[in-house]
Amino acid sequence: MSPLLQGVLTILVGVGGCVGYFILSNLFIDKVLFRPVALDAVRVGKRRKLGLVAVVVLLVALSTAVVFALGGLLPQSVVNILVTPVASIVALAQWAGGVWGVIIVALLLAAVMVFAPWAWLPKRAVTLGENINRANMIRPWLFLFPALSALGLYLLYPVVGSFYRSLFNRSGDDFIGFGNYATMFADDGFQVALVNNFLWVLVVPAAATFLGLLVAQLTDRLVWGNIAKSLIFMPMAISFVGASLIWKFVYANNPDIGLINAIRDSFGAAPLDPLQLPFWNNFFLMFILVWIQTGFAMVILSAALRGIPEETIEAAIIDGANPFQVFFKIKVPQIMGTIVVVWTTITILVLKVFDIVYTMTGGNFGTEILPSYMMSYMFRDDGRATAVAFVIMIIVLPVMIWNIRQARAEMK
């Protein structure tokens, strides 16, 4: 099959499947689950009993499948099959997929129990309006189900799987619990990486946001401000690796190449390698990311500054406020929500940065951060590497939750 035909068929199947899913699921809700007719108490009771019988039959069928699939677990009588369906299902799931098999089967059974007719239909009679309202309560989740399924498959499953893998040893054969975490927190390299990461989080978002706000304010007063903004935004188009290579020339210890050492040489000072200076080399690496992200902060904050009502600024000027007071007491409070969004966005980026450190120093000379520390164990100790990845996720999670709460507060 040609790639073109394969692509067309994939699109048709994907689009057709989505359309078919929405049509059939809506028909199921409107015509089967919540039919737009009133039901009396007798019919409701019959449906509830029918749903309960269906669930019991399903459990018995699954347990019977276990009986014939695993000869060693064959019960001696039909009574045992009815008494021990859950144990048989768990045994089959564990035999087929281990722990994940048990979890998946448990979720499927829970879904069957929840979506059974006796779980949805009330004990009392249902009127026509109540049926329609109940259907409308479920319909939004119907449309969200494909997206939630994709998120669960590509986001939730890797998180749970990574945490489960971090509880095993290097080869993945022996369960060691939180041994990887205990060893990791006792390691000096991890402690240095953790401190450096917090240093990056404190410095880079603050510097990039402040410089972006400053540039956005100053360039709005210039005739050629748009040209200046274009030049400042240009580093955003450069990859982290490309930017690192550019600054590697700036930091070169050869006075004929490196800008810093060229300045030092003009004053008669001996050349040095900025990337090998303890503690300060971290700031030289941070400046690269600040240089890149200042353009991003400038664009967002410039749009926010232009959205400030002119009446508030004119009123402050009439009241005798100077330019600094207008900026810090009138403009900044009105765009504080945008500043917080920019700050948190850059913070999340900082917690995931890896390219700059790996390209410039490889994590040597005391510049290790958590992603580079994780990379040092990748492909040779999956347990330790996934433990570091889970720690990074825990650090990022509060920032994301806070950002979501701020966004909701602004919407209200």
C-alpha positions in Angstrom: 0.0 0.0 0.0 1.4 3.4 -0.9 2.1 5.9 1.9 -0.4 8.4 0.3 -3.3 5.8 0.3 -2.3 4.6 3.8 -2.5 8.2 5.1 -5.9 8.8 3.4 -7.3 5.6 4.8 -6.0 6.5 8.3 -7.7 9.9 8.1 -10.9 8.4 6.9 -10.9 5.7 9.5 -10.0 8.1 12.3 -12.6 10.7 11.3 -15.2 8.1 10.5 -14.6 6.4 13.9 -14.9 9.7 15.8 -18.1 10.6 14.0 -19.5 7.1 14.4 -18.7 7.1 18.1 -20.5 10.4 18.7 -23.6 9.4 16.7 -23.9 5.9 18.2 -23.2 7.0 21.8 -25.8 9.8 21.5 -28.3 7.3 20.2 -27.5 5.0 23.1 -28.1 7.7 25.6 -31.3 9.1 24.0 -32.9 5.8 22.8 -31.7 3.2 25.3 -30.2 4.5 28.5 -32.5 7.6 28.9 -35.4 7.1 26.6 -37.7 10.2 26.5 -40.6 8.3 28.1 -41.9 8.2 31.6 -41.4 4.9 33.4 -43.6 3.7 36.2 -42.3 2.1 39.4 -42.9 -1.5 38.1 -40.9 -1.0 34.9 -38.1 0.7 36.8 -37.9 -2.3 39.2 -37.8 -4.7 36.3 -34.9 -2.8 34.6 -32.9 -2.7 37.8 -33.3 -6.4 38.4 -32.4 -7.1 34.7 -29.2 -5.0 35.1 -28.3 -6.8 38.3 -28.8 -10.2 36.7 -26.6 -9.1 33.7 -23.8 -8.2 36.0 -24.0 -11.5 37.9 -24.1 -13.4 34.5 -21.0 -11.5 33.4 -19.1 -12.4 36.6 -20.1 -16.0 36.3 -19.0 -16.1 32.6 -15.6 -14.6 33.4 -15.1 -17.0 36.3 -16.0 -19.9 34.1 -13.5 -18.7 31.5 -10.9 -18.8 34.3 -11.9 -22.4 35.1 -11.2 -23.6 31.5 -8.2 -21.4 31.0 -6.3 -22.5 34.2 -6.7 -26.1 34.9 -5.0 -25.9 38.2 -7.7 -23.5 39.5 -10.6 -25.7 38.4 -13.3 -25.6 41.1 -14.9 -28.9 42.0 -18.5 -27.8 41.6 -20.7 -25.2 40.0 -21.3 -23.8 43.5 -17.6 -23.0 43.9 -17.8 -21.1 40.6 -20.6 -19.0 41.9 -18.9 -18.4 45.3 -15.5 -17.5 44.1 -15.9 -15.5 40.9 -13.8 -12.6 42.1 -10.9 -14.8 43.1 -11.0 -16.6 39.8 -11.1 -13.3 37.9 -8.1 -11.9 39.9 -6.2 -15.1 39.2 -6.8 -14.9 35.5 -5.9 -11.2 35.4 -2.7 -11.8 37.3 -1.8 -14.8 35.1 -2.4 -12.7 31.9 -1.0 -9.3 32.8 0.4 -9.4 36.3 -0.4 -6.4 38.5 -1.6 -4.3 35.5 -3.9 -7.1 34.5 -5.6 -7.0 37.9 -5.9 -3.3 37.8 -7.4 -3.3 34.2 -9.9 -6.0 35.0 -10.9 -4.2 38.2 -11.5 -1.0 36.3 -13.5 -2.8 33.7 -15.7 -4.5 36.3 -16.2 -1.2 38.1 -17.3 0.4 34.8 -19.8 -2.4 34.2 -21.2 -2.0 37.7 -21.5 1.7 37.3 -23.0 1.8 33.8 -25.4 -1.1 34.5 -29.1 0.1 34.1 -29.9 -0.6 37.7 -27.2 1.8 38.8 -28.5 4.7 36.7 -32.3 4.3 37.0 -33.8 5.7 40.2 -36.1 3.8 42.5 -39.0 6.1 41.9 -40.8 6.7 38.6 -38.9 8.9 36.1 -40.7 11.7 34.3 -40.0 12.9 30.8 -38.2 16.0 32.0 -36.0 14.2 34.5 -34.9 11.7 31.7 -33.9 14.6 29.5 -32.0 16.4 32.3 -30.1 13.2 33.2 -29.1 12.6 29.6 -27.8 16.2 29.3 -25.7 15.7 32.5 -23.9 12.7 30.9 -23.6 14.1 27.3 -20.6 16.4 28.0 -18.6 13.5 29.5 -19.5 11.6 26.4 -17.7 14.2 24.2 -14.8 14.4 26.7 -14.3 10.6 26.8 -12.0 10.3 23.8 -9.7 13.1 25.1 -9.7 11.7 28.6 -8.9 8.3 27.2 -5.9 9.7 25.3 -4.7 11.6 28.3 -5.0 8.4 30.4 -3.1 6.4 27.9 -0.3 8.8 27.1 -0.1 10.7 30.5 -1.6 8.8 33.4 -0.3 5.4 32.4 3.3 6.5 31.9 3.3 8.2 35.3 1.9 5.2 37.1 4.3 2.9 35.1 7.3 5.1 35.9 6.5 5.1 39.6 6.0 1.3 39.5 9.3 0.8 37.7 11.2 3.0 40.2 10.4 0.5 42.9 12.6 -2.1 41.3 16.3 -2.6 41.1 18.6 -1.9 38.1 17.7 -5.0 36.2 14.0 -4.7 37.0 13.8 -8.2 38.6 13.8 -7.5 42.3 11.3 -5.3 44.1 13.2 -3.0 46.5 10.4 -0.6 47.4 11.7 3.0 48.0 15.3 1.9 48.0 16.1 3.9 44.9 14.7 7.0 46.5 16.6 6.5 49.7 19.9 5.9 47.8 19.2 8.9 45.6 18.5 11.4 48.4 21.7 10.2 50.1 23.8 10.8 47.0 25.8 14.0 47.0 25.3 14.4 43.2 21.6 14.4 43.7 21.8 17.0 46.4 23.9 19.3 44.3 21.4 18.8 41.4 18.5 19.6 43.6 20.0 22.8 45.0 21.0 23.9 41.5 17.5 23.3 40.2 16.0 25.4 43.0 18.6 28.1 42.1 17.5 28.0 38.5 13.8 28.3 39.6 14.6 31.3 41.7 16.8 33.2 39.2 15.6 32.5 35.7 11.9 33.2 35.9 12.4 36.3 37.9 15.1 37.7 35.6 13.4 36.8 32.4 10.0 38.2 33.6 11.6 41.4 34.9 13.6 42.0 31.8 10.7 41.2 29.5 8.5 43.6 31.4 11.2 46.3 31.3 11.8 45.9 27.6 8.0 45.9 26.9 7.6 49.2 28.7 10.6 50.9 27.2 10.1 49.8 23.6 6.5 51.1 23.6 7.9 54.6 23.9 10.3 54.2 21.0 9.5 55.0 17.3 11.6 51.9 16.3 10.2 49.9 19.2 8.9 47.1 16.9 12.4 46.6 15.4 13.9 46.4 18.9 11.2 43.8 19.9 11.9 41.7 16.8 15.6 41.6 17.7 15.0 40.7 21.3 12.4 38.1 20.3 14.8 36.5 17.8 16.5 34.1 20.3 13.2 32.4 20.7 13.6 31.0 17.2 16.9 29.3 18.2 17.0 25.9 19.7 18.5 25.4 23.2 21.4 23.5 21.7 22.0 26.2 19.1 21.9 28.9 21.7 24.3 27.0 23.9 26.8 26.7 21.0 26.6 30.4 20.4 27.3 31.2 24.1 30.0 28.6 24.2 32.0 30.8 21.9 31.2 33.8 24.1 32.5 32.0 27.2 35.6 30.5 25.5 38.8 31.0 27.5 40.7 32.1 24.3 40.8 35.9 24.2 40.7 35.8 20.4 37.3 34.0 20.5 35.6 34.5 23.9 34.1 37.9 24.5 34.5 37.8 28.3 38.2 36.9 28.1 38.7 39.5 25.3 37.5 42.1 27.7 39.7 40.7 30.5 42.7 40.6 28.1 42.2 44.3 27.3 42.7 45.1 31.0 45.7 42.8 31.2 44.0 40.1 33.2 44.8 36.4 32.7 42.2 34.3 30.7 39.8 32.0 32.6 37.1 29.6 31.8 33.8 30.9 33.1 32.2 27.5 32.9 34.6 26.1 35.5 34.1 28.7 38.1 32.5 27.0 41.1 28.9 28.3 41.9 29.1 31.2 39.4 29.2 28.9 36.4 25.5 28.1 37.1 24.6 31.8 36.6 26.5 31.8 33.3 24.3 28.9 32.2 21.2 30.5 33.5 21.8 33.7 31.5 21.5 31.7 28.3 17.9 30.7 29.2 17.2 34.2 30.4 18.4 35.5 27.0 16.0 33.1 25.2 12.9 33.6 27.4 13.1 37.4 27.7 11.6 37.7 24.2 8.7 35.5 25.2 8.0 37.5 28.3 8.3 40.7 26.4 5.7 39.8 23.8 3.1 38.6 26.3 3.6 41.5 28.7 3.7 44.1 25.9 0.2 42.9 24.8 -1.0 43.1 28.4 0.4 46.7 28.9 -1.4 47.8 25.7 -4.6 46.5 27.1 -4.5 48.8 30.2 -7.3 51.4 30.0 -5.8 54.8 29.2 -8.3 56.5 31.7 -6.5 55.0 34.7 -3.1 56.3 33.5 -4.5 59.7 32.7 -6.1 59.9 36.1 -2.8 59.0 37.8 -0.9 61.7 35.9 -3.5 64.3 36.7 -3.1 63.3 40.4 0.6 64.1 40.1 2.1 60.6 39.8 5.5 60.4 38.3 6.5 57.8 35.6 7.8 55.3 38.2 4.6 55.5 40.3 2.5 55.2 37.1 4.4 52.0 36.2 4.7 50.3 39.5 1.4 51.4 41.1 -1.0 51.7 38.2 0.2 49.4 35.3 1.9 46.5 37.2 -1.1 45.8 39.5 -3.5 45.7 36.5 -1.3 43.1 34.6 -0.3 41.1 37.7 -2.3 38.1 36.4 -0.4 38.0 33.1 2.9 38.4 35.0 2.0 35.4 37.1 1.2 33.3 34.0 4.5 34.2 32.4 6.4 33.5 35.6 4.8 30.1 36.1 5.2 29.2 32.4 9.0 29.9 32.5 9.2 28.1 35.9 7.8 24.9 34.4 10.2 25.2 31.5 13.2 25.7 33.8 12.3 22.5 35.8 12.5 20.6 32.5 15.6 22.2 31.0 18.3 19.8 30.0 19.9 20.8 26.7 21.8 23.9 27.9 23.6 22.1 30.8 24.3 19.0 28.8 25.7 21.0 25.8 27.8 23.4 27.8 29.2 21.4 30.7 27.7 17.9 30.6 26.7 18.5 34.2 30.4 18.7 35.3 32.0 21.4 37.5 29.1 21.5 39.9 26.4 22.4 37.3 24.4 19.2 37.6 20.6 19.6 37.6 17.9 17.0 38.0 17.3 16.3 34.3 21.0 15.9 33.6 21.4 13.8 36.7 18.6 11.6 35.5 20.2 11.3 32.1 23.4 10.0 33.7 21.5 6.9 34.9 19.4 6.5 31.7 20.0 3.2 29.8 22.1 1.7 32.7 19.8 2.0 35.8 16.2 2.4 34.8 15.0 2.2 38.4 17.1 5.2 39.6 16.4 7.2 36.4 12.6 6.7 36.8 12.9 7.7 40.4 14.5 11.0 39.5 11.8 11.5 36.8 9.1 11.0 39.4 10.8 13.6 41.7 10.9 16.1 38.9 7.2 15.5 38.3 6.4 16.1 42.0 8.3 19.3 41.9 6.5 20.5 38.8 3.0 19.5 40.0 2.5 22.3 42.7 3.5 24.9 40.1 1.0 23.6 37.6 -1.8 23.4 40.2 -1.1 26.9 41.4 -1.1 28.1 37.8 -4.5 26.4 37.1 -6.0 28.0 40.2 -4.8 31.4 39.2 -6.3 30.9 35.7 -9.7 29.9 37.3 -9.6 32.9 39.6 -9.1 35.2 36.7 -12.0 33.6 34.8 -14.3 34.2 37.7 
